[in-house]
Amino acid sequence: MRCLIFCGAVACLVVAGCSKREPAGSSVADEEQRIREIDATWSRELHARNLDAVMTNYDDHAVFLTPNRPIIEGKAKIREWFATQMERPDYAPTFAPTKIVVARSRDIAYELGTYQLIITNAEGNQVTITGKHLVSWEKRDGHWKVTAESINGDAPPTAR
């Protein structure tokens, strides 16, 4: 009987030791909230055309997938893309996450969301562009950084 109890106790310890647990510290929900806060600031800074603030979110080796273009690789090239967009006086997009999933390890996450941009076309009409985005996040030195981003429109731009 003692052997059976001992074996049962050992089995419980083995199972408990092998179970998946979150590391000590903040929770997955805490990390999701941190990313949501970063996104809110990032969207405001993008809308305000603050290129330096926008670029603080990207990892040095990030990749950016935009419609009808080759993959943009590296923070410097991503910065060039945004700088070109910001040359338009009406470039002021906004975006927001609709879903953020943080890994149990709390060092990687992905985000789905939407964006909107209202610009003036060649005919002088305001055009609304709506779309979606997918962002891959990685925690580096305690800070969340974008490692990959993809954006694409929902449909051709619509005139207002």
C-alpha positions in Angstrom: 0.0 0.0 0.0 2.8 2.4 0.9 4.5 1.6 -2.4 1.2 2.4 -4.3 0.9 5.8 -2.5 4.6 6.6 -3.1 4.3 5.7 -6.8 1.1 7.8 -7.1 2.8 10.8 -5.5 5.8 10.5 -7.8 3.5 10.3 -10.8 1.7 13.5 -9.7 5.0 15.3 -9.3 6.2 14.2 -12.8 2.9 15.3 -14.4 3.0 18.6 -12.5 6.6 19.2 -13.5 5.8 18.5 -17.2 2.7 20.6 -17.4 2.8 23.8 -19.5 2.9 26.8 -17.3 3.4 30.5 -18.0 6.7 31.9 -16.9 6.7 34.1 -13.8 5.9 37.7 -14.3 3.2 39.4 -16.3 0.3 37.4 -17.8 -0.6 36.9 -21.5 -3.4 39.4 -21.0 -0.9 42.0 -19.6 1.2 41.5 -22.7 -1.8 41.8 -25.0 -2.7 45.1 -23.3 0.9 46.4 -23.8 0.7 45.7 -27.5 -2.7 47.4 -27.7 -1.2 50.5 -26.0 1.8 50.4 -28.4 -0.6 50.2 -31.3 -2.7 53.1 -30.1 0.4 55.3 -29.9 1.8 54.0 -33.2 -1.5 54.8 -35.0 -1.6 58.3 -33.6 2.1 58.9 -34.6 1.5 57.5 -38.1 -1.6 59.7 -38.5 0.5 62.7 -37.2 3.3 61.7 -39.7 5.9 61.4 -37.0 8.3 59.1 -38.9 10.9 58.7 -36.1 8.2 57.6 -33.6 6.7 55.2 -36.1 10.0 53.6 -36.7 10.7 52.8 -33.0 8.2 50.0 -33.4 10.2 48.0 -35.9 13.0 45.5 -35.4 16.2 46.3 -37.4 15.6 43.1 -39.5 11.8 43.5 -39.9 10.1 42.8 -43.2 7.1 44.7 -44.6 4.7 43.3 -47.3 2.8 46.0 -49.2 0.5 45.6 -52.1 2.0 45.2 -55.6 5.6 45.5 -54.4 8.5 43.2 -53.6 9.1 42.4 -49.9 10.7 45.4 -48.1 13.5 44.1 -45.9 15.1 45.9 -43.0 14.2 48.9 -40.9 16.0 51.4 -43.1 14.1 50.3 -46.2 10.8 50.3 -44.3 11.6 53.9 -43.2 12.2 54.8 -46.9 8.8 53.4 -47.8 7.1 55.4 -45.1 9.0 58.6 -45.9 7.9 58.3 -49.5 4.2 57.9 -48.4 4.6 60.9 -46.1 5.6 63.1 -49.0 1.9 63.1 -49.9 0.4 66.0 -47.9 -2.8 64.0 -47.3 -1.1 60.8 -46.1 -2.6 60.3 -42.6 -3.7 56.7 -42.1 -5.1 55.2 -38.9 -5.3 51.6 -37.8 -6.4 49.4 -34.9 -6.0 45.8 -33.9 -9.1 43.5 -34.0 -7.3 40.5 -32.5 -4.0 40.0 -30.7 -2.7 36.6 -29.8 0.3 36.4 -27.4 2.1 33.1 -27.0 2.1 31.5 -23.6 5.9 32.2 -23.5 5.0 35.9 -23.8 7.8 36.6 -26.1 6.0 36.4 -29.5 2.6 37.5 -30.7 0.6 38.2 -33.8 -2.0 40.8 -34.5 -4.8 41.2 -37.0 -6.4 44.5 -37.6 -7.9 47.1 -40.0 -6.7 50.4 -41.4 -8.2 53.4 -43.2 -6.6 56.1 -45.3 -8.3 59.0 -47.0 -6.4 60.6 -49.8 -7.0 62.9 -52.8 -6.8 61.2 -56.2 -5.5 62.6 -59.4 -8.9 64.0 -60.2 -9.0 65.9 -56.9 -11.6 63.7 -55.3 -11.2 62.3 -51.8 -10.8 58.5 -51.9 -11.1 56.2 -48.9 -8.9 53.2 -48.8 -9.7 50.5 -46.2 -7.8 47.3 -45.6 -6.4 44.9 -43.1 -3.0 44.1 -41.6 -1.2 41.2 -40.0 1.7 42.0 -37.7 4.2 39.6 -36.1 5.7 40.8 -32.8 8.7 39.6 -30.9 9.8 40.8 -27.4 13.4 42.0 -27.6 15.2 43.2 -24.5 11.9 43.6 -22.7 10.3 45.6 -25.6 7.8 44.5 -28.2 9.1 45.0 -31.8 7.5 44.4 -35.1 9.3 41.6 -37.0 7.0 41.3 -40.0 4.0 43.3 -41.2 1.7 42.8 -44.2 -1.0 45.2 -45.4 -3.6 44.9 -48.2 -6.7 46.7 -49.2 -10.2 45.3 -48.9 -11.3 46.6 -52.3 -10.3 49.3 -54.9 -10.4 52.8 -53.3 -13.9 54.4 -53.2 -14.5 58.1 -54.0 -16.3 60.2 -51.5 
